[in-house]
Amino acid sequence: MAPILKAVFADIGVASPTVAYVGAANGDSPEFFECMAGILKKTRRCRMLHAVTVPHDADVKKAVDIIKAADAVFVSGGDVEAGVEVLNEKGITHIFAELYSQGRLVFGVSAGSIMLAREWVRWADPDDDSTAELFPCLGLAPLICDTHGEGDDWEELKAAVALGPADSPSYGIMSGSCLKVYPGGRVEAMAGPVSVYVRRGKAVVKQADLTASLGSV
């Protein structure tokens, strides 16, 4: 992870940045926060502030102030649907797109990465594949992606691709890899390969992997 985080901090472009931590996907777990803060601080001296949104008595204005004032925003892992639902309920999803459009760096890990994309997949009945449907995420990246799903051959990603637009590349970010999405939609694999899938008619077709920069971790 260190090469990826070094690249992230280089893109932030501030010697000792303040990073807003968004833990909506994991219930604002203090343990998640402490773990990620420790990892980031090993890479670069920084200040990480927890923008708490999940508790019923959360100070949403304070969370928004933290997010808006930060040099970068980090969206942590957990459950994609739960994270998006919290941010929707608090009425703050638009803030992420606004900051991104202004040039603010927004990055995530695991479910947090998926939340930054256009859509993700859920099942009304987990035992019935016909109940699969896409739901909107934060939409900063104009694509669909999944993370560390190589062990089950990207089962969930393929389900999402099957429901998405034809010929629109979707990405499987392997463990230890990173997908960097530039304004305008250009993508780059970092630190390891990223799988690519598209829908052609009713078939989900694997494309050539994105080749990684930064070498491997």
N, CA, C and O of each residue as an XYZ file, in Angstrom:
868
protein
N       0.817     -1.214      0.000
C       0.000      0.000      0.000
C       0.852      1.266      0.000
O       0.396      2.320     -0.444
N       2.077      1.170      0.492
C       2.910      2.366      0.632
C       3.126      3.117     -0.683
O       2.994      4.341     -0.698
N       3.458      2.425     -1.807
C       3.626      3.175     -3.062
C       2.351      3.901     -3.491
O       2.406      5.012     -4.020
N       1.200      3.261     -3.258
C      -0.067      3.900     -3.613
C      -0.276      5.160     -2.783
O      -0.614      6.211     -3.327
N      -0.078      5.063     -1.477
C      -0.292      6.214     -0.608
C       0.710      7.331     -0.893
O       0.378      8.512     -0.795
N       1.931      6.951     -1.244
C       2.911      7.985     -1.618
C       2.432      8.748     -2.848
O       2.593      9.965     -2.933
N       1.841      8.028     -3.801
C       1.300      8.685     -4.995
C       0.097      9.552     -4.635
O      -0.075     10.636     -5.192
N      -0.735      9.082     -3.708
C      -1.884      9.869     -3.256
C      -1.416     11.175     -2.631
O      -1.923     12.243     -2.973
N      -0.459     11.099     -1.722
C       0.031     12.310     -1.059
C       0.713     13.252     -2.046
O       0.631     14.471     -1.900
N       1.386     12.689     -3.052
C       1.990     13.537     -4.082
C       0.917     14.309     -4.834
O       1.107     15.478     -5.170
N      -0.216     13.653     -5.099
C      -1.316     14.324     -5.800
C      -1.999     15.362     -4.915
O      -2.490     16.373     -5.417
N      -2.034     15.125     -3.608
C      -2.602     16.140     -2.707
C      -1.769     17.410     -2.787
O      -2.312     18.514     -2.823
N      -0.448     17.254     -2.815
C       0.432     18.388     -3.042
C       0.608     19.318     -1.860
O       0.966     20.482     -2.040
N       0.363     18.826     -0.646
C       0.525     19.620      0.568
C       1.484     18.871      1.487
O       1.367     17.656      1.649
N       2.428     19.584      2.086
C       3.467     18.929      2.875
C       2.897     18.129      4.039
O       3.286     16.980      4.246
N       1.999     18.709      4.787
C       1.366     18.035      5.934
C      -0.144     18.205      5.825
O      -0.726     19.038      6.520
N      -0.781     17.425      4.962
C      -2.194     17.668      4.652
C      -3.143     17.252      5.768
O      -2.813     16.432      6.624
N      -4.321     17.840      5.730
C      -5.441     17.397      6.549
C      -6.338     16.525      5.676
O      -6.744     16.928      4.586
N      -6.640     15.327      6.169
C      -7.463     14.374      5.429
C      -8.753     14.132      6.203
O      -8.715     13.766      7.378
N      -9.889     14.336      5.551
C     -11.187     14.031      6.159
C     -11.474     12.553      5.976
O     -11.396     12.026      4.867
N     -11.807     11.893      7.071
C     -12.107     10.462      7.044
C     -13.622     10.270      7.103
O     -14.282     10.770      8.014
N     -14.168      9.542      6.125
C     -15.599      9.262      6.063
C     -15.800      7.767      6.287
O     -15.435      6.954      5.437
N     -16.378      7.407      7.426
C     -16.544      6.006      7.787
C     -17.978      5.522      7.738
O     -18.357      4.622      8.487
N     -18.778      6.110      6.864
C     -20.202      5.751      6.804
C     -20.414      4.271      6.505
O     -21.390      3.684      6.972
N     -19.514      3.659      5.734
C     -19.692      2.267      5.330
C     -19.431      1.277      6.457
O     -19.843      0.120      6.367
N     -18.753      1.713      7.521
C     -18.459      0.795      8.624
C     -19.053      1.275      9.941
O     -18.560      0.920     11.011
N     -20.107      2.077      9.869
C     -20.770      2.532     11.080
C     -19.962      3.525     11.879
O     -20.206      3.707     13.071
N     -18.988      4.182     11.233
C     -18.077      5.103     11.916
C     -17.330      4.400     13.055
O     -17.156      4.953     14.141
N     -16.900      3.179     12.780
C     -16.153      2.394     13.761
C     -14.868      3.108     14.172
O     -14.048      3.426     13.310
N     -14.670      3.368     15.474
C     -13.413      3.987     15.924
C     -12.199      3.131     15.588
O     -11.123      3.661     15.312
N     -12.366      1.802     15.611
C     -11.252      0.913     15.306
C     -10.817      1.058     13.845
O      -9.621      1.082     13.555
N     -11.778      1.154     12.931
C     -11.454      1.393     11.524
C     -10.706      2.709     11.376
O      -9.698      2.787     10.674
N     -11.208      3.737     12.040
C     -10.584      5.050     11.940
C      -9.138      5.014     12.431
O      -8.239      5.503     11.747
N      -8.907      4.438     13.611
C      -7.559      4.389     14.178
C      -6.617      3.586     13.282
O      -5.456      3.954     13.105
N      -7.122      2.488     12.719
C      -6.306      1.664     11.829
C      -5.871      2.445     10.599
O      -4.688      2.465     10.259
N      -6.832      3.094      9.925
C      -6.494      3.818      8.700
C      -5.657      5.054      8.989
O      -4.761      5.382      8.211
N      -5.926      5.739     10.080
C      -5.115      6.899     10.446
C      -3.678      6.476     10.668
O      -2.752      7.175     10.255
N      -3.479      5.331     11.323
C      -2.126      4.844     11.556
C      -1.404      4.524     10.262
O      -0.225      4.845     10.111
N      -2.103      3.892      9.325
C      -1.490      3.544      8.038
C      -1.093      4.802      7.267
O       0.014      4.883      6.735
N      -1.989      5.777      7.209
C      -1.683      7.002      6.466
C      -0.526      7.769      7.099
O       0.337      8.299      6.399
N      -0.518      7.821      8.415
C       0.520      8.600      9.104
C       1.895      7.949      9.026
O       2.909      8.618      9.226
N       1.940      6.641      8.735
C       3.222      5.984      8.515
C       3.831      6.403      7.183
O       5.046      6.348      6.994
N       2.965      6.820      6.265
C       3.428      7.205      4.934
C       3.833      8.674      4.874
O       4.843      9.021      4.261
N       3.052      9.521      5.505
C       3.319     10.967      5.470
C       2.732     11.612      6.717
O       1.657     11.225      7.175
N       3.423     12.572      7.250
C       2.857     13.313      8.371
C       1.597     14.022      7.888
O       1.632     14.823      6.954
N       0.491     13.712      8.542
C      -0.780     14.301      8.140
C      -1.697     14.352      9.345
O      -1.439     13.723     10.372
N      -2.757     15.101      9.205
C      -3.795     15.188     10.226
C      -5.049     14.560      9.657
O      -5.538     14.971      8.605
N      -5.571     13.556     10.362
C      -6.773     12.872      9.878
C      -7.916     13.168     10.828
O      -7.822     12.902     12.026
N      -9.003     13.723     10.290
C     -10.153     14.119     11.094
C     -11.360     13.269     10.712
O     -11.671     13.109      9.531
N     -12.032     12.729     11.717
C     -13.174     11.835     11.511
C     -14.446     12.661     11.310
O     -14.930     13.315     12.234
N     -14.974     12.619     10.095
C     -16.241     13.291      9.783
C     -17.381     12.324     10.096
O     -17.823     11.574      9.226
N     -17.848     12.345     11.330
C     -18.816     11.358     11.819
C     -20.210     11.667     11.271
O     -20.702     12.788     11.399
N     -20.837     10.665     10.662
C     -22.169     10.852     10.066
C     -23.186      9.804     10.495
O     -24.387     10.042     10.369
N     -22.749      8.652     10.998
C     -23.651      7.520     11.201
C     -24.561      7.650     12.419
O     -25.762      7.421     12.272
N     -24.077      8.002     13.614
C     -24.954      8.019     14.797
C     -26.164      8.926     14.601
O     -26.098      9.917     13.873
N     -27.270      8.577     15.258
C     -28.492      9.372     15.077
C     -28.298     10.805     15.552
O     -28.978     11.719     15.086
N     -27.348     11.001     16.501
C     -27.103     12.342     17.011
C     -25.826     12.962     16.431
O     -25.267     13.899     17.002
N     -25.372     12.426     15.284
C     -24.161     12.956     14.668
C     -24.338     14.425     14.311
O     -25.404     14.843     13.860
N     -23.287     15.196     14.515
C     -23.275     16.615     14.145
C     -22.915     16.695     12.664
O     -21.741     16.787     12.305
N     -23.929     16.660     11.817
C     -23.706     16.596     10.370
C     -23.038     17.873      9.868
O     -22.193     17.815      8.975
N     -23.403     19.014     10.423
C     -22.765     20.264     10.006
C     -21.262     20.220     10.281
O     -20.460     20.662      9.458
N     -20.888     19.685     11.439
C     -19.465     19.560     11.759
C     -18.771     18.624     10.781
O     -17.659     18.900     10.332
N     -19.433     17.512     10.449
C     -18.863     16.570      9.490
C     -18.657     17.234      8.135
O     -17.615     17.061      7.501
N     -19.652     17.992      7.696
C     -19.545     18.688      6.411
C     -18.415     19.717      6.453
O     -17.662     19.853      5.489
N     -18.298     20.425      7.545
C     -17.223     21.417      7.678
C     -15.860     20.747      7.590
O     -14.948     21.272      6.951
N     -15.718     19.591      8.230
C     -14.457     18.851      8.169
C     -14.153     18.438      6.740
O     -13.030     18.608      6.266
N     -15.152     17.896      6.053
C     -14.958     17.434      4.672
C     -14.592     18.590      3.753
O     -13.678     18.477      2.936
N     -15.305     19.696      3.889
C     -15.060     20.828      2.998
C     -13.707     21.490      3.231
O     -13.096     22.003      2.293
N     -13.237     21.480      4.474
C     -11.995     22.176      4.809
C     -10.755     21.329      4.555
O      -9.646     21.864      4.532
N     -10.912     20.035      4.366
C      -9.768     19.127      4.253
C      -9.059     19.281      2.910
O      -9.647     19.720      1.922
N      -7.785     18.909      2.901
C      -7.015     18.911      1.657
C      -7.359     17.717      0.780
O      -7.168     17.761     -0.435
N      -7.868     16.642      1.394
C      -8.297     15.450      0.661
C      -9.353     14.736      1.494
O      -9.460     14.952      2.701
N     -10.124     13.891      0.838
C     -11.193     13.156      1.503
C     -10.960     11.663      1.293
O     -10.767     11.206      0.166
N     -10.982     10.911      2.389
C     -10.796      9.465      2.337
C     -12.094      8.774      2.746
O     -12.635      9.044      3.818
N     -12.596      7.877      1.885
C     -13.817      7.125      2.158
C     -13.417      5.693      2.497
O     -12.850      4.984      1.665
N     -13.715      5.276      3.721
C     -13.234      3.998      4.226
C     -14.139      2.840      3.812
O     -15.210      3.040      3.239
N     -13.683      1.632      4.117
C     -14.379      0.427      3.699
C     -15.491     -0.001      4.634
O     -15.756      0.645      5.648
N     -16.135     -1.094      4.280
C     -17.274     -1.607      5.035
C     -18.322     -2.173      4.097
O     -18.034     -3.082      3.319
N     -19.531     -1.647      4.163
C     -20.652     -2.086      3.340
C     -21.067     -0.949      2.411
O     -21.451      0.128      2.868
N     -20.987     -1.193      1.117
C     -21.241     -0.140      0.117
C     -22.637      0.443      0.271
O     -22.800      1.657      0.395
N     -23.640     -0.423      0.264
C     -25.024      0.063      0.306
C     -25.302      0.828      1.593
O     -25.956      1.870      1.562
N     -24.813      0.322      2.724
C     -25.023      1.003      4.001
C     -24.361      2.371      4.005
O     -24.931      3.337      4.512
N     -23.155      2.460      3.441
C     -22.453      3.744      3.396
C     -23.173      4.774      2.557
O     -23.331      5.922      2.972
N     -23.613      4.363      1.367
C     -24.337      5.291      0.498
C     -25.656      5.712      1.138
O     -26.054      6.874      1.056
N     -26.331      4.750      1.781
C     -27.622      5.047      2.421
C     -27.455      6.108      3.509
O     -28.264      7.031      3.599
N     -26.423      5.988      4.329
C     -26.192      6.979      5.387
C     -25.979      8.367      4.796
O     -26.585      9.339      5.248
N     -25.121      8.459      3.792
C     -24.824      9.763      3.209
C     -26.049     10.361      2.523
O     -26.239     11.577      2.525
N     -26.880      9.494      1.936
C     -28.140      9.976      1.366
C     -29.078     10.493      2.448
O     -29.672     11.563      2.311
N     -29.206      9.716      3.534
C     -30.103     10.119      4.622
C     -29.685     11.452      5.239
O     -30.529     12.254      5.636
N     -28.380     11.676      5.314
C     -27.887     12.923      5.892
C     -27.906     14.077      4.894
O     -27.649     15.224      5.258
N     -28.211     13.767      3.630
C     -28.334     14.806      2.610
C     -27.024     15.438      2.195
O     -26.986     16.623      1.863
N     -25.933     14.654      2.210
C     -24.619     15.258      1.927
C     -23.889     14.614      0.759
O     -22.706     14.890      0.558
N     -24.554     13.766     -0.017
C     -23.854     13.106     -1.118
C     -23.328     14.103     -2.144
O     -22.271     13.881     -2.736
N     -24.056     15.202     -2.363
C     -23.652     16.165     -3.385
C     -22.326     16.840     -3.070
O     -21.643     17.318     -3.976
N     -21.957     16.884     -1.805
C     -20.740     17.596     -1.402
C     -19.504     16.951     -2.018
O     -18.565     17.649     -2.403
N     -19.498     15.638     -2.113
C     -18.330     14.939     -2.651
C     -18.111     15.296     -4.117
O     -16.981     15.554     -4.532
N     -19.182     15.312     -4.897
C     -19.063     15.677     -6.308
C     -18.643     17.137     -6.467
O     -17.856     17.470     -7.352
N     -19.170     17.998     -5.610
C     -18.804     19.410     -5.682
C     -17.310     19.604     -5.427
O     -16.635     20.329     -6.158
N     -16.804     18.952     -4.387
C     -15.384     19.085     -4.066
C     -14.510     18.481     -5.163
O     -13.475     19.042     -5.521
N     -14.931     17.339     -5.691
C     -14.168     16.701     -6.755
C     -14.114     17.596     -7.993
O     -13.076     17.696     -8.646
N     -15.228     18.241     -8.311
C     -15.262     19.133     -9.478
C     -14.369     20.350     -9.285
O     -13.937     20.979    -10.250
N     -14.099     20.675     -8.016
C     -13.214     21.797     -7.702
C     -11.750     21.387     -7.650
O     -10.879     22.221     -7.402
N     -11.472     20.108     -7.882
C     -10.100     19.635     -7.898
C      -9.639     18.963     -6.618
O      -8.463     18.621     -6.499
N     -10.531     18.764     -5.655
C     -10.147     18.109     -4.411
C      -9.913     16.623     -4.661
O     -10.684     15.986     -5.378
N      -8.873     16.078     -4.084
C      -8.599     14.661     -4.237
C      -9.485     13.859     -3.290
O      -9.542     14.143     -2.094
N     -10.173     12.857     -3.829
C     -11.033     11.970     -3.048
C     -10.573     10.549     -3.338
O     -10.479     10.146     -4.498
N     -10.285      9.786     -2.280
C      -9.819      8.421     -2.478
C     -10.465      7.493     -1.464
O     -10.976      7.936     -0.436
N     -10.436      6.191     -1.768
C     -11.106      5.241     -0.904
C     -10.399      3.910     -0.896
O      -9.455      3.683     -1.653
N     -10.869      3.026     -0.023
C     -10.350      1.661      0.045
C     -11.538      0.711      0.143
O     -12.521      1.005      0.823
N     -11.445     -0.429     -0.539
C     -12.464     -1.468     -0.474
C     -13.851     -0.887     -0.815
O     -14.023     -0.299     -1.883
N     -14.826     -1.045      0.071
C     -16.166     -0.526     -0.207
C     -16.159      0.976     -0.452
O     -16.984      1.489     -1.208
N     -15.230      1.681      0.184
C     -15.144      3.128     -0.038
C     -14.799      3.465     -1.472
O     -15.282      4.462     -2.009
N     -13.966      2.645     -2.102
C     -13.642      2.854     -3.517
C     -14.869      2.647     -4.391
O     -15.130      3.425     -5.309
N     -15.619      1.593     -4.097
C     -16.827      1.306     -4.874
C     -17.835      2.444     -4.730
O     -18.510      2.803     -5.694
N     -17.936      3.008     -3.528
C     -18.865      4.112     -3.289
C     -18.567      5.326     -4.162
O     -19.473      6.097     -4.477
N     -17.314      5.504     -4.553
C     -16.943      6.662     -5.358
C     -17.355      6.516     -6.820
O     -17.326      7.487     -7.577
N     -17.735      5.318     -7.213
C     -18.094      5.051     -8.600
C     -19.558      5.373     -8.880
O     -20.258      5.936     -8.039
N     -20.003      5.007    -10.075
C     -21.336      5.412    -10.536
C     -22.455      4.612     -9.879
O     -23.450      5.178     -9.425
N     -22.283      3.274     -9.831
C     -23.341      2.390     -9.348
C     -22.716      1.154     -8.713
O     -21.531      0.870     -8.886
N     -23.550      0.430     -7.975
C     -23.153     -0.896     -7.504
C     -24.395     -1.777     -7.490
O     -25.510     -1.311     -7.726
N     -24.176     -3.077     -7.205
C     -25.239     -4.067     -7.347
C     -25.694     -4.579     -5.980
O     -24.902     -4.692     -5.045
N     -26.992     -4.884     -5.890
C     -27.555     -5.492     -4.689
C     -28.614     -6.493     -5.123
O     -29.062     -6.485     -6.269
N     -29.010     -7.364     -4.180
C     -30.018     -8.385     -4.441
C     -31.153     -8.235     -3.438
O     -30.913     -8.244     -2.231
N     -32.368     -8.099     -3.913
C     -33.519     -8.087     -3.007
C     -33.617     -9.422     -2.277
O     -33.994     -9.471     -1.106
N     -33.274    -10.506     -2.976
C     -33.210    -11.843     -2.390
C     -31.845    -12.423     -2.756
O     -31.615    -12.752     -3.919
N     -30.931    -12.555     -1.787
C     -29.586    -13.044     -2.095
C     -29.556    -14.422     -2.742
O     -28.556    -14.792     -3.357
N     -30.633    -15.185     -2.613
C     -30.687    -16.530     -3.197
C     -31.336    -16.549     -4.580
O     -31.517    -17.615     -5.169
N     -31.686    -15.370     -5.097
C     -32.378    -15.303     -6.388
C     -31.676    -14.268     -7.262
O     -31.854    -13.065     -7.072
N     -30.873    -14.741     -8.226
C     -30.094    -13.839     -9.080
C     -30.972    -12.890     -9.889
O     -30.522    -11.820    -10.299
N     -32.228    -13.282    -10.119
C     -33.110    -12.422    -10.913
C     -33.491    -11.142    -10.175
O     -34.035    -10.219    -10.781
N     -33.210    -11.076     -8.865
C     -33.562     -9.884     -8.082
C     -32.413     -8.864     -8.036
O     -32.517     -7.845     -7.354
N     -31.333     -9.136     -8.752
C     -30.198     -8.201     -8.765
C     -30.593     -6.888     -9.429
O     -31.309     -6.882    -10.431
N     -30.129     -5.791     -8.876
C     -30.382     -4.474     -9.457
C     -29.225     -3.543     -9.112
O     -28.523     -3.750     -8.123
N     -29.034     -2.523     -9.931
C     -28.019     -1.511     -9.660
C     -28.625     -0.396     -8.814
O     -29.807     -0.076     -8.943
N     -27.814      0.181     -7.960
C     -28.235      1.366     -7.218
C     -27.140      2.429     -7.325
O     -25.962      2.092     -7.439
N     -27.520      3.704     -7.289
C     -26.535      4.765     -7.503
C     -25.598      4.952     -6.323
O     -26.007      4.841     -5.167
N     -24.343      5.236     -6.623
C     -23.344      5.575     -5.619
C     -23.032      7.069     -5.732
O     -23.879      7.840     -6.182
N     -21.837      7.483     -5.334
C     -21.526      8.917     -5.325
C     -21.253      9.471     -6.720
O     -21.422     10.668     -6.949
N     -20.839      8.632     -7.642
C     -20.736      9.052     -9.035
C     -19.558      9.932     -9.381
O     -19.582     10.590    -10.421
N     -18.524      9.972     -8.553
C     -17.347     10.770     -8.900
C     -16.626     10.146    -10.093
O     -16.200     10.848    -11.009
N     -16.498      8.834    -10.069
C     -15.903      8.112    -11.188
C     -17.026      7.589    -12.079
O     -17.921      6.902    -11.585
N     -17.008      7.891    -13.372
C     -18.113      7.515    -14.265
C     -17.999      6.065    -14.733
O     -17.929      5.791    -15.931
N     -17.982      5.143    -13.773
C     -17.747      3.739    -14.096
C     -18.247      2.867    -12.943
O     -18.680      3.372    -11.907
N     -18.179      1.562    -13.143
C     -18.457      0.583    -12.105
C     -17.158     -0.118    -11.761
O     -16.385     -0.459    -12.656
N     -16.902     -0.338    -10.475
C     -15.700     -1.057    -10.077
C     -15.996     -1.943     -8.869
O     -16.970     -1.730     -8.146
N     -15.146     -2.926     -8.670
C     -15.189     -3.782     -7.493
C     -13.765     -3.877     -6.957
O     -12.810     -3.518     -7.645
N     -13.629     -4.368     -5.716
C     -12.308     -4.473     -5.098
C     -12.094     -5.860     -4.518
O     -13.024     -6.499     -4.026
N     -10.863     -6.305     -4.585
C     -10.384     -7.603     -4.062
C     -11.399     -8.732     -4.221
O     -11.661     -9.486     -3.284
N     -11.964     -8.836     -5.425
C     -12.919     -9.904     -5.708
C     -12.343    -11.003     -6.585
O     -13.082    -11.830     -7.118
N     -11.011    -11.011     -6.737
C     -10.401    -11.999     -7.620
C     -10.594    -13.433     -7.107
O     -10.584    -14.383     -7.890
N     -10.768    -13.583     -5.786
C     -10.920    -14.924     -5.217
C     -12.181    -15.631     -5.664
O     -12.200    -16.860     -5.737
N     -13.249    -14.880     -5.970
C     -14.488    -15.497     -6.472
C     -14.708    -15.156     -7.944
O     -15.831    -15.180     -8.446
N     -13.592    -14.836     -8.628
C     -13.632    -14.545    -10.066
C     -14.586    -13.393    -10.381
O     -15.277    -13.401    -11.400
N     -14.609    -12.399     -9.482
C     -15.367    -11.160     -9.690
C     -16.849    -11.425     -9.907
O     -17.464    -10.863    -10.814
N     -17.411    -12.276     -9.076
C     -18.824    -12.651     -9.227
C     -19.753    -11.439     -9.139
O     -20.633    -11.272     -9.984
N     -19.565    -10.596     -8.128
C     -20.443     -9.430     -7.974
C     -20.213     -8.418     -9.088
O     -21.169     -7.841     -9.607
N     -18.959     -8.197     -9.458
C     -18.674     -7.258    -10.542
C     -19.346     -7.699    -11.831
O     -19.935     -6.879    -12.537
N     -19.264     -8.974    -12.142
C     -19.885     -9.475    -13.369
C     -21.404     -9.287    -13.330
O     -22.022     -8.982    -14.350
N     -21.998     -9.469    -12.157
C     -23.439     -9.236    -12.035
C     -23.770     -7.780    -12.304
O     -24.776     -7.476    -12.944
N     -22.928     -6.880    -11.819
C     -23.151     -5.452    -12.059
C     -22.959     -5.105    -13.529
O     -23.737     -4.342    -14.101
N     -21.911     -5.672    -14.141
C     -21.650     -5.411    -15.561
C     -22.823     -5.877    -16.413
O     -23.194     -5.205    -17.375
N     -23.409     -7.020    -16.071
C     -24.532     -7.566    -16.841
C     -25.739     -6.643    -16.831
O     -26.556     -6.667    -17.753
N     -25.851     -5.827    -15.785
C     -26.983     -4.907    -15.663
C     -26.667     -3.508    -16.181
O     -27.568     -2.684    -16.338
N     -25.403     -3.243    -16.445
C     -24.979     -1.910    -16.858
C     -25.030     -1.720    -18.361
O     -25.457     -2.613    -19.093
N     -24.589     -0.538    -18.828
C     -24.627     -0.239    -20.259
C     -23.646     -1.101    -21.043
O     -22.573     -1.447    -20.548
N     -24.023     -1.440    -22.258
C     -23.164     -2.243    -23.115
C     -21.897     -1.478    -23.477
O     -21.909     -0.256    -23.626
N     -20.804     -2.227    -23.615
C     -19.515     -1.698    -24.083
C     -18.919     -0.640    -23.167
O     -18.044      0.117    -23.588
N     -19.376     -0.577    -21.929
C     -18.830      0.372    -20.967
C     -17.892     -0.379    -20.026
O     -18.367     -1.196    -19.238
N     -16.581     -0.138    -20.074
C     -15.648     -0.913    -19.253
C     -15.920     -0.756    -17.760
O     -16.187      0.342    -17.271
N     -15.844     -1.882    -17.048
C     -15.946     -1.910    -15.597
C     -14.696     -2.599    -15.065
O     -14.066     -3.386    -15.772
N     -14.340     -2.304    -13.820
C     -12.989     -2.614    -13.365
C     -12.976     -3.404    -12.064
O     -13.702     -3.091    -11.121
N     -12.134     -4.439    -12.031
C     -11.903     -5.227    -10.831
C     -10.538     -4.883    -10.267
O      -9.509     -5.252    -10.833
N     -10.537     -4.174     -9.149
C      -9.288     -3.707     -8.543
C      -8.761     -4.823     -7.642
O      -9.321     -5.084     -6.577
N      -7.704     -5.466     -8.063
C      -7.165     -6.601     -7.331
C      -6.521     -6.148     -6.022
O      -6.143     -4.986     -5.874
N      -6.401     -7.076     -5.079
C      -5.746     -6.787     -3.808
C      -4.333     -6.270     -4.069
O      -3.569     -6.872     -4.823
N      -3.995     -5.140     -3.431
C      -2.684     -4.531     -3.628
C      -2.603     -3.591     -4.803
O      -1.571     -2.956     -5.021
N      -3.686     -3.488     -5.572
C      -3.714     -2.596     -6.738
C      -4.575     -1.370     -6.450
O      -5.261     -1.296     -5.431
N      -4.522     -0.422     -7.363
C      -5.298      0.816     -7.236
C      -5.745      1.249     -8.624
O      -5.024      1.067     -9.604
N      -6.927      1.816     -8.696
C      -7.421      2.400     -9.941
C      -7.510      3.906     -9.742
O      -8.260      4.389     -8.894
N      -6.740      4.636    -10.527
C      -6.763      6.097    -10.471
C      -7.653      6.604    -11.601
O      -7.458      6.249    -12.764
N      -8.617      7.427    -11.254
C      -9.552      7.973    -12.240
C      -9.348      9.473    -12.316
O      -9.491     10.185    -11.323
N      -9.013      9.941    -13.506
C      -8.759     11.362    -13.721
C     -10.047     12.087    -14.079
O     -10.979     11.461    -14.583
N     -10.123     13.397    -13.831
C     -11.264     14.171    -14.337
C     -11.408     13.934    -15.843
O     -10.430     14.007    -16.587
N     -12.611     13.658    -16.271
C     -12.832     13.320    -17.668
C     -12.968     11.827    -17.891
O     -13.443     11.392    -18.939
N     -12.540     11.019    -16.879
C     -12.786      9.592    -16.957
C     -11.608      8.722    -17.332
O     -11.731      7.497    -17.295
N     -10.454      9.301    -17.698
C      -9.299      8.463    -18.013
C      -8.896      7.671    -16.778
O      -8.926      8.191    -15.663
N      -8.513      6.397    -16.979
C      -8.177      5.529    -15.852
C      -6.748      5.031    -15.981
O      -6.191      4.939    -17.075
N      -6.170      4.711    -14.825
C      -4.801      4.198    -14.769
C      -4.705      3.180    -13.630
O      -5.152      3.446    -12.515
N      -4.123      2.024    -13.914
C      -3.858      1.037    -12.868
C      -2.542      1.387    -12.193
O      -1.580      1.797    -12.842
N      -2.518      1.216    -10.870
C      -1.322      1.528    -10.099
C      -0.996      0.371     -9.163
O      -1.888     -0.203     -8.537
N       0.297      0.031     -9.071
C       0.837     -0.927     -8.106
C       0.454     -2.371     -8.377
O       0.928     -3.266     -7.677
N      -0.372     -2.622     -9.353
C      -0.760     -3.977     -9.709
C      -1.816     -3.934    -10.801
O      -2.366     -2.866    -11.069
N      -2.117     -5.059    -11.441
C      -3.070     -5.066    -12.547
C      -4.504     -4.865    -12.077
O      -4.849     -5.148    -10.930
N      -5.319     -4.374    -12.984
C      -6.754     -4.186    -12.745
C      -7.503     -4.926    -13.851
O      -7.242     -4.712    -15.035
N      -8.430     -5.792    -13.461
C      -9.220     -6.547    -14.433
C     -10.251     -5.644    -15.103
O     -10.727     -4.683    -14.498
N     -10.590     -5.949    -16.338
C     -11.536     -5.144    -17.108
C     -12.592     -6.052    -17.731
O     -12.267     -7.066    -18.350
N     -13.865     -5.674    -17.560
C     -14.982     -6.431    -18.133
C     -15.918     -5.473    -18.860
O     -16.054     -4.311    -18.478
N     -16.560     -5.972    -19.908
C     -17.601     -5.222    -20.606
C     -18.760     -6.161    -20.906
O     -18.608     -7.383    -20.915
N     -19.918     -5.565    -21.149
C     -21.071     -6.356    -21.601
C     -21.205     -6.218    -23.107
O     -21.243     -5.112    -23.645
N     -21.274     -7.352    -23.773
C     -21.517     -7.408    -25.218
C     -22.788     -8.217    -25.434
O     -22.783     -9.443    -25.325
N     -23.882     -7.515    -25.742
C     -25.158     -8.198    -25.792
C     -25.522     -8.682    -24.397
O     -25.590     -7.885    -23.461
N     -25.758     -9.984    -24.249
C     -26.078    -10.542    -22.934
C     -24.849    -11.147    -22.260
O     -24.935    -11.639    -21.135
N     -23.707    -11.111    -22.944
C     -22.500    -11.747    -22.417
C     -21.605    -10.728    -21.722
O     -21.458     -9.597    -22.186
N     -21.011    -11.139    -20.605
C     -19.996    -10.345    -19.920
C     -18.638    -10.873    -20.363
O     -18.315    -12.044    -20.162
N     -17.853     -9.992    -20.968
C     -16.616    -10.402    -21.628
C     -15.417     -9.780    -20.927
O     -15.398     -8.577    -20.663
N     -14.418    -10.603    -20.626
C     -13.188    -10.097    -20.018
C     -12.287     -9.499    -21.082
O     -12.081    -10.089    -22.143
N     -11.759     -8.337    -20.792
C     -10.823     -7.654    -21.669
C      -9.405     -7.816    -21.101
O      -9.215     -8.417    -20.043
N      -8.434     -7.279    -21.806
C      -7.060     -7.305    -21.303
C      -6.973     -6.476    -20.028
O      -7.593     -5.418    -19.919
N      -6.197     -6.968    -19.063
C      -6.012     -6.202    -17.826
C      -5.346     -4.858    -18.113
O      -4.566     -4.716    -19.055
N      -5.675     -3.879    -17.275
C      -4.907     -2.645    -17.301
C      -3.525     -2.916    -16.735
O      -3.388     -3.564    -15.697
N      -2.503     -2.420    -17.415
C      -1.135     -2.583    -16.960
C      -0.817     -1.553    -15.884
O      -1.165     -0.380    -16.018
N      -0.162     -1.990    -14.826
C       0.070     -1.121    -13.678
C       1.317     -0.258    -13.858
O       2.319     -0.678    -14.435
N       1.211      0.972    -13.336
C       2.392      1.798    -13.118
C       2.799      1.617    -11.660
O       2.108      0.924    -10.914
N       3.890      2.216    -11.244
C       4.447      2.117     -9.888
C       5.013      0.732     -9.593
O       5.447      0.485     -8.467
N       5.024     -0.168    -10.554
C       5.492     -1.511    -10.270
C       4.483     -2.259     -9.417
O       3.302     -1.909     -9.418
N       4.907     -3.257     -8.705
C       4.021     -4.046     -7.860
C       4.393     -3.860     -6.405
O       5.524     -3.498     -6.081
N       3.414     -4.115     -5.515
C       3.647     -3.967     -4.074
C       3.904     -5.339     -3.457
O       4.124     -5.442     -2.251
